[in-house]
């Protein structure tokens, strides 16, 4: 088994990124292409409703980048792509909690069976590294303190349950088959190119249209907000410095209630609280997420952006890219956030 330390710039030249046309995946591809001159990236994406090739329009002409449309559940296609890759970074997933509550079936198929298909191919062809990109929601809710990587997983939605299942499956391939697997669990990401069904882009785009923003319950649910480029950098650090078989929490230490978040967005857009519309809470809504990030800090990573400046950057991006998000708005008429 090749240890992660051996995957340096000389050996890790061919990355297979799954779900690279989505929000975090597209930001990660751009980040890696900008940082590493000799890197070759293949992006496998099914292009579901939130996969968008416009997210990587600026990379499309780069000879180091190749896009393949396909499903991670397609074993024949996955085998072919993994066979010619040095490492797999698995972003592909169904991610929206509200959608998982309405219909969990797609989440079970993609997040669990899709992960299984990727792991099987990685095992078969001896992939040098498998990065399972996951979420803090696997731990469930915590009222005090913060979750460490060894804490039990207690997911509370079909989405987080399927991600927890995929994480455990990935871990089993490390233990049983010695496949070099690393799991990252990040807090809530935000930034450019996020599909406008998630709370921050939904609220920004609603306010830009002078529409009300739907705030669940009393707005006191707390999240730690991580700027997407900081997460991309953290995953890169884990690829080069992390240890196979380990889990790494990635957070920003920017705990903010949904009410505080909403007020901050309204303030930055010059609007008042009259645009807040309180709506019925969603089932199984986690009260608070918080991550202990000492482990990834020990690898030399720290978030570069504070919440306020990152939120300003995000709002500015959505202001300047109305054509991008207005074309997508019609796809999420049934989503509150």
Kinemage of the C-alpha trace (Angstrom):
@kinemage 1
@onewidth
@group {chain A} dominant
@subgroup {mainchain}
@vectorlist {calphas} color= white
{ca unk a 1} P 0.000 0.000 0.000
{ca unk a 2} L 1.320 3.413 -0.902
{ca unk a 3} L 1.162 5.795 2.013
{ca unk a 4} L -0.172 9.285 1.468
{ca unk a 5} L 3.260 10.801 2.004
{ca unk a 6} L 4.362 9.122 -1.234
{ca unk a 7} L 1.707 10.932 -3.241
{ca unk a 8} L 3.864 13.974 -3.870
{ca unk a 9} L 4.071 16.216 -6.928
{ca unk a 10} L 6.081 13.541 -8.755
{ca unk a 11} L 3.563 10.712 -8.406
{ca unk a 12} L 0.130 12.321 -8.027
{ca unk a 13} L -0.367 13.762 -11.483
{ca unk a 14} L -3.719 12.236 -12.468
{ca unk a 15} L -6.728 13.026 -10.315
{ca unk a 16} L -10.227 11.674 -10.844
{ca unk a 17} L -12.691 14.151 -9.356
{ca unk a 18} L -16.285 12.955 -9.068
{ca unk a 19} L -19.023 15.570 -8.873
{ca unk a 20} L -16.655 18.212 -10.165
{ca unk a 21} L -19.391 20.232 -11.857
{ca unk a 22} L -21.050 20.897 -8.509
{ca unk a 23} L -20.366 23.645 -6.007
{ca unk a 24} L -17.394 22.429 -3.944
{ca unk a 25} L -16.051 20.142 -6.670
{ca unk a 26} L -15.814 22.896 -9.278
{ca unk a 27} L -14.111 25.236 -6.830
{ca unk a 28} L -11.651 22.452 -5.953
{ca unk a 29} L -10.798 21.747 -9.593
{ca unk a 30} L -10.137 25.421 -10.243
{ca unk a 31} L -8.014 25.665 -7.104
{ca unk a 32} L -5.892 22.631 -8.016
{ca unk a 33} L -5.360 23.646 -11.651
{ca unk a 34} L -4.254 27.092 -10.525
{ca unk a 35} L -1.825 25.663 -7.976
{ca unk a 36} L -0.248 22.692 -9.778
{ca unk a 37} L 1.116 23.113 -13.311
{ca unk a 38} L 1.641 19.420 -14.114
{ca unk a 39} L -1.631 18.105 -12.691
{ca unk a 40} L -4.136 16.299 -14.914
{ca unk a 41} L -7.762 16.263 -13.795
{ca unk a 42} L -10.650 14.167 -15.075
{ca unk a 43} L -14.046 15.380 -13.893
{ca unk a 44} L -16.783 12.742 -13.784
{ca unk a 45} L -20.207 14.285 -13.263
{ca unk a 46} L -23.730 13.144 -14.054
{ca unk a 47} L -24.915 16.753 -14.470
{ca unk a 48} L -27.999 16.459 -12.295
{ca unk a 49} L -29.985 19.608 -11.514
{ca unk a 50} L -27.125 21.131 -9.470
{ca unk a 51} L -24.276 20.050 -11.764
{ca unk a 52} L -23.407 22.876 -14.096
{ca unk a 53} L -20.632 23.001 -16.700
{ca unk a 54} L -20.737 26.788 -16.542
{ca unk a 55} L -19.127 26.426 -13.121
{ca unk a 56} L -15.921 25.452 -14.947
{ca unk a 57} L -16.290 27.460 -18.124
{ca unk a 58} L -12.951 29.162 -17.466
{ca unk a 59} L -11.237 25.762 -17.240
{ca unk a 60} L -12.844 24.084 -20.235
{ca unk a 61} L -10.043 24.988 -22.676
{ca unk a 62} L -7.267 23.871 -20.312
{ca unk a 63} L -5.532 20.820 -21.804
{ca unk a 64} L -4.913 19.511 -18.288
{ca unk a 65} L -8.676 19.232 -17.684
{ca unk a 66} L -11.098 16.679 -19.111
{ca unk a 67} L -14.837 16.346 -18.500
{ca unk a 68} L -16.678 13.032 -18.678
{ca unk a 69} L -20.439 12.922 -18.295
{ca unk a 70} L -21.515 9.875 -16.359
{ca unk a 71} L -22.861 8.291 -13.196
{ca unk a 72} L -20.663 7.093 -10.322
{ca unk a 73} L -22.985 4.059 -10.118
{ca unk a 74} L -21.867 3.005 -13.621
{ca unk a 75} L -19.196 0.437 -12.745
{ca unk a 76} L -17.918 0.012 -16.309
{ca unk a 77} L -17.296 3.739 -16.738
{ca unk a 78} L -15.903 4.174 -13.218
{ca unk a 79} L -13.472 1.273 -13.715
{ca unk a 80} L -12.147 2.788 -16.920
{ca unk a 81} L -11.529 6.169 -15.310
{ca unk a 82} L -10.094 4.913 -12.021
{ca unk a 83} L -7.712 2.598 -13.897
{ca unk a 84} L -5.922 5.605 -15.406
{ca unk a 85} L -5.922 7.778 -12.254
{ca unk a 86} L -3.457 8.119 -9.385
{ca unk a 87} L -6.058 9.248 -6.855
{ca unk a 88} L -9.822 9.678 -6.485
{ca unk a 89} L -11.454 12.659 -4.776
{ca unk a 90} L -15.126 11.839 -4.270
{ca unk a 91} L -17.349 14.917 -4.144
{ca unk a 92} L -20.273 13.405 -6.048
{ca unk a 93} L -23.330 13.199 -3.797
{ca unk a 94} L -26.917 14.214 -3.332
{ca unk a 95} L -26.634 16.891 -0.656
{ca unk a 96} L -29.806 18.839 -0.011
{ca unk a 97} L -31.474 17.897 3.286
{ca unk a 98} L -34.971 19.039 2.284
{ca unk a 99} L -34.858 16.949 -0.872
{ca unk a 100} L -33.690 13.932 1.137
{ca unk a 101} L -36.685 14.319 3.464
{ca unk a 102} L -39.081 14.365 0.516
{ca unk a 103} L -37.489 11.383 -1.243
{ca unk a 104} L -34.456 9.559 0.227
{ca unk a 105} L -34.154 7.025 -2.614
{ca unk a 106} L -31.768 9.024 -4.809
{ca unk a 107} L -29.567 9.743 -1.803
{ca unk a 108} L -29.284 6.055 -0.971
{ca unk a 109} L -28.389 5.191 -4.558
{ca unk a 110} L -25.811 7.903 -5.177
{ca unk a 111} L -24.305 8.413 -1.744
{ca unk a 112} L -24.032 4.764 -0.726
{ca unk a 113} L -24.100 2.604 -3.859
{ca unk a 114} L -22.145 5.215 -5.822
{ca unk a 115} L -19.463 5.310 -3.141
{ca unk a 116} L -19.335 1.513 -3.152
{ca unk a 117} L -18.815 1.519 -6.932
{ca unk a 118} L -15.936 3.988 -6.633
{ca unk a 119} L -14.318 2.084 -3.766
{ca unk a 120} L -14.528 -1.200 -5.642
{ca unk a 121} L -12.795 0.341 -8.655
{ca unk a 122} L -10.145 1.950 -6.454
{ca unk a 123} L -9.487 -1.411 -4.790
{ca unk a 124} L -9.390 -3.288 -8.080
{ca unk a 125} L -6.915 -0.952 -9.770
{ca unk a 126} L -4.818 -0.029 -6.748
{ca unk a 127} L -5.613 3.670 -6.491
{ca unk a 128} L -2.923 5.504 -4.576
{ca unk a 129} L -5.448 7.463 -2.543
{ca unk a 130} L -9.198 7.731 -2.072
{ca unk a 131} L -10.548 10.950 -0.526
{ca unk a 132} L -14.108 10.605 0.759
{ca unk a 133} L -15.470 14.158 1.001
{ca unk a 134} L -18.118 14.260 3.711
{ca unk a 135} L -19.963 16.507 6.131
{ca unk a 136} L -20.202 17.475 9.794
{ca unk a 137} L -23.880 16.513 9.626
{ca unk a 138} L -22.815 12.875 10.054
{ca unk a 139} L -22.197 13.589 13.740
{ca unk a 140} L -25.668 14.973 14.326
{ca unk a 141} L -26.403 17.887 16.629
{ca unk a 142} L -24.348 19.029 19.618
{ca unk a 143} L -25.509 21.608 22.156
{ca unk a 144} L -22.166 22.196 23.876
{ca unk a 145} L -18.557 21.629 22.886
{ca unk a 146} L -17.477 20.332 19.493
{ca unk a 147} L -17.201 17.017 17.690
{ca unk a 148} L -13.871 15.231 17.368
{ca unk a 149} L -13.117 12.805 14.586
{ca unk a 150} L -13.470 9.748 16.813
{ca unk a 151} L -16.930 10.719 18.090
{ca unk a 152} L -19.910 8.537 17.236
{ca unk a 153} L -21.953 9.270 14.132
{ca unk a 154} L -25.589 10.088 14.878
{ca unk a 155} L -27.069 11.487 11.646
{ca unk a 156} L -30.585 12.920 11.823
{ca unk a 157} L -31.672 13.231 8.180
{ca unk a 158} L -31.715 10.781 5.270
{ca unk a 159} L -29.001 12.909 3.640
{ca unk a 160} L -26.614 12.783 6.586
{ca unk a 161} L -27.413 9.121 7.206
{ca unk a 162} L -26.367 8.199 3.675
{ca unk a 163} L -23.166 10.241 3.997
{ca unk a 164} L -22.393 8.541 7.321
{ca unk a 165} L -23.009 5.172 5.669
{ca unk a 166} L -20.642 6.067 2.829
{ca unk a 167} L -17.980 7.171 5.333
{ca unk a 168} L -18.193 3.899 7.227
{ca unk a 169} L -18.040 1.933 4.000
{ca unk a 170} L -14.930 3.884 2.948
{ca unk a 171} L -13.322 3.206 6.327
{ca unk a 172} L -14.047 -0.494 5.967
{ca unk a 173} L -12.128 -0.585 2.684
{ca unk a 174} L -9.104 0.822 4.486
{ca unk a 175} L -9.337 -1.694 7.335
{ca unk a 176} L -10.288 -4.744 5.277
{ca unk a 177} L -8.571 -4.178 1.942
{ca unk a 178} L -5.791 -1.723 2.928
{ca unk a 179} L -7.082 0.817 0.417
{ca unk a 180} L -5.549 4.205 1.360
{ca unk a 181} L -8.699 6.101 2.301
{ca unk a 182} L -8.950 9.493 3.976
{ca unk a 183} L -12.269 11.044 5.035
{ca unk a 184} L -12.829 14.789 5.347
{ca unk a 185} L -15.851 16.190 7.182
{ca unk a 186} L -16.389 19.895 6.695
{ca unk a 187} L -18.808 22.362 8.198
{ca unk a 188} L -21.287 24.306 6.040
{ca unk a 189} L -19.588 25.603 2.900
{ca unk a 190} L -20.554 28.778 1.091
{ca unk a 191} L -19.171 30.901 -1.734
{ca unk a 192} L -19.326 31.310 -5.538
{ca unk a 193} L -21.173 28.805 -7.719
{ca unk a 194} L -23.355 27.375 -4.921
{ca unk a 195} L -26.699 26.224 -6.273
{ca unk a 196} L -29.411 28.649 -5.077
{ca unk a 197} L -31.390 26.204 -2.970
{ca unk a 198} L -28.940 26.340 -0.031
{ca unk a 199} L -29.602 29.015 2.543
{ca unk a 200} L -26.931 31.621 1.723
{ca unk a 201} L -27.350 31.769 -2.072
{ca unk a 202} L -31.134 31.388 -1.713
{ca unk a 203} L -31.315 34.334 0.664
{ca unk a 204} L -28.942 36.461 -1.429
{ca unk a 205} L -30.834 35.835 -4.667
{ca unk a 206} L -34.236 36.331 -3.005
{ca unk a 207} L -33.135 39.656 -1.533
{ca unk a 208} L -31.659 40.768 -4.856
{ca unk a 209} L -35.163 40.177 -6.278
{ca unk a 210} L -36.701 41.951 -3.269
{ca unk a 211} L -38.428 38.730 -2.195
{ca unk a 212} L -38.865 37.457 1.335
{ca unk a 213} L -36.411 34.966 2.829
{ca unk a 214} L -37.886 31.832 4.513
{ca unk a 215} L -36.340 31.409 7.979
{ca unk a 216} L -37.023 28.143 9.775
{ca unk a 217} L -38.676 28.254 13.235
{ca unk a 218} L -37.083 30.931 15.466
{ca unk a 219} L -33.842 31.140 13.465
{ca unk a 220} L -31.723 29.982 16.402
{ca unk a 221} L -30.175 26.924 14.731
{ca unk a 222} L -26.397 27.388 14.709
{ca unk a 223} L -23.936 26.532 11.926
{ca unk a 224} L -20.195 26.954 11.421
{ca unk a 225} L -19.689 28.657 8.045
{ca unk a 226} L -16.618 27.745 5.975
{ca unk a 227} L -15.649 29.640 2.827
{ca unk a 228} L -15.385 27.130 -0.007
{ca unk a 229} L -11.836 28.061 -1.054
{ca unk a 230} L -10.658 27.366 2.492
{ca unk a 231} L -12.178 23.895 2.287
{ca unk a 232} L -10.475 23.316 -1.065
{ca unk a 233} L -7.136 24.241 0.430
{ca unk a 234} L -7.774 21.983 3.416
{ca unk a 235} L -8.540 18.992 1.180
{ca unk a 236} L -5.330 19.677 -0.746
{ca unk a 237} L -3.402 19.693 2.544
{ca unk a 238} L -5.002 16.391 3.534
{ca unk a 239} L -4.068 14.863 0.166
{ca unk a 240} L -0.398 15.754 0.629
{ca unk a 241} L 0.043 15.588 4.403
{ca unk a 242} L -2.789 13.462 5.755
{ca unk a 243} L -2.535 9.881 6.947
{ca unk a 244} L -4.378 7.008 5.307
{ca unk a 245} L -7.214 5.630 7.427
{ca unk a 246} L -7.811 8.918 9.216
{ca unk a 247} L -10.726 11.356 9.374
{ca unk a 248} L -10.098 15.120 9.307
{ca unk a 249} L -12.641 17.697 10.446
{ca unk a 250} L -12.552 20.966 8.497
{ca unk a 251} L -14.216 24.002 10.043
{ca unk a 252} L -13.839 27.753 10.331
{ca unk a 253} L -14.817 28.438 13.922
{ca unk a 254} L -17.481 30.846 12.638
{ca unk a 255} L -20.549 29.733 14.548
{ca unk a 256} L -23.538 31.838 13.566
{ca unk a 257} L -27.237 31.410 14.193
{ca unk a 258} L -29.498 31.421 11.157
{ca unk a 259} L -31.014 34.646 12.456
{ca unk a 260} L -27.594 36.307 12.684
{ca unk a 261} L -26.765 35.047 9.210
{ca unk a 262} L -30.012 36.402 7.784
{ca unk a 263} L -29.532 39.807 9.394
{ca unk a 264} L -25.948 39.990 8.084
{ca unk a 265} L -27.044 39.267 4.505
{ca unk a 266} L -29.897 41.779 4.738
{ca unk a 267} L -27.546 44.411 6.143
{ca unk a 268} L -24.912 43.904 3.448
{ca unk a 269} L -27.609 44.204 0.772
{ca unk a 270} L -29.152 47.305 2.343
{ca unk a 271} L -32.445 45.642 3.275
{ca unk a 272} L -34.424 45.363 6.504
{ca unk a 273} L -35.893 42.605 8.627
{ca unk a 274} L -39.299 43.064 6.978
{ca unk a 275} L -38.062 40.609 4.318
{ca unk a 276} L -37.834 37.791 6.884
{ca unk a 277} L -40.638 35.242 6.663
{ca unk a 278} L -40.704 32.726 9.507
{ca unk a 279} L -41.725 29.277 8.275
{ca unk a 280} L -42.447 25.924 9.892
{ca unk a 281} L -39.325 24.074 10.990
{ca unk a 282} L -38.225 21.083 8.957
{ca unk a 283} L -38.332 17.566 10.469
{ca unk a 284} L -35.195 16.465 12.322
{ca unk a 285} L -33.610 19.912 12.106
{ca unk a 286} L -30.230 19.791 13.891
{ca unk a 287} L -29.871 22.561 16.465
{ca unk a 288} L -26.120 23.128 16.338
{ca unk a 289} L -23.037 21.852 14.536
{ca unk a 290} L -19.493 22.414 15.803
{ca unk a 291} L -16.201 20.760 14.874
{ca unk a 292} L -12.922 20.389 16.701
{ca unk a 293} L -10.296 21.092 14.013
{ca unk a 294} L -7.110 20.592 16.038
{ca unk a 295} L -6.199 17.544 13.940
{ca unk a 296} L -6.077 19.350 10.604
{ca unk a 297} L -4.506 22.368 12.288
{ca unk a 298} L -1.616 20.042 13.161
{ca unk a 299} L -1.026 19.599 9.403
{ca unk a 300} L -0.497 23.347 9.078
{ca unk a 301} L -3.932 24.368 7.793
{ca unk a 302} L -5.885 27.376 9.016
{ca unk a 303} L -8.867 29.063 7.314
{ca unk a 304} L -7.783 32.215 5.482
{ca unk a 305} L -11.162 33.973 5.474
{ca unk a 306} L -13.219 35.358 8.322
{ca unk a 307} L -16.969 34.963 8.005
{ca unk a 308} L -17.804 38.626 7.361
{ca unk a 309} L -15.277 39.190 4.559
{ca unk a 310} L -16.148 35.844 2.943
{ca unk a 311} L -19.852 36.709 3.042
{ca unk a 312} L -19.088 40.040 1.362
{ca unk a 313} L -17.119 38.245 -1.363
{ca unk a 314} L -19.984 35.803 -1.875
{ca unk a 315} L -22.635 38.515 -2.130
{ca unk a 316} L -20.465 40.434 -4.575
{ca unk a 317} L -20.115 37.314 -6.745
{ca unk a 318} L -23.890 36.749 -6.914
{ca unk a 319} L -24.432 40.428 -7.729
{ca unk a 320} L -22.011 40.192 -10.645
{ca unk a 321} L -23.296 36.831 -11.919
{ca unk a 322} L -27.052 37.288 -12.152
{ca unk a 323} L -27.231 35.485 -15.491
{ca unk a 324} L -25.746 32.352 -13.856
{ca unk a 325} L -28.244 32.107 -11.009
{ca unk a 326} L -31.352 33.486 -12.708
{ca unk a 327} L -31.184 30.641 -15.207
{ca unk a 328} L -31.238 28.161 -12.313
{ca unk a 329} L -33.990 29.709 -10.197
{ca unk a 330} L -36.806 27.854 -11.952
{ca unk a 331} L -35.280 24.504 -10.907
{ca unk a 332} L -35.991 24.992 -7.210
{ca unk a 333} L -39.496 26.459 -6.946
{ca unk a 334} L -40.447 23.734 -4.433
{ca unk a 335} L -37.485 24.369 -2.131
{ca unk a 336} L -37.693 26.685 0.874
{ca unk a 337} L -34.003 26.136 1.697
